[in-house]
Amino acid sequence: MEFLKKINIILAFISFSLAIYHFFIENLSLPDSAVFFYLSIVLLLNGIQNIKEGYYGWGGYLQIVVAVLCSAAAITDFL
């Protein structure tokens, strides 16, 4: 589980850096599907970590459901 914690911290740092860059330096022109894929990966890994460690009760399962919905939203852009 230590590896998953490190991955989640790295993804949080990347998200924070991209947000600062987007709002204060230059506007990022990312397609919606890329944002939804990124969110689905972050939520899926965070949900798995929460389930494995027993945090938040049903919160981990809810994050996995939202990750599946974000994946579906990203895939429908390509259809």
Secondary structure as UniProt FT lines:
FT   HELIX           2..20
FT   HELIX           21..25
FT   HELIX           32..53
FT   TURN            56..58
FT   HELIX           59..76
FT   TURN            77..78
//
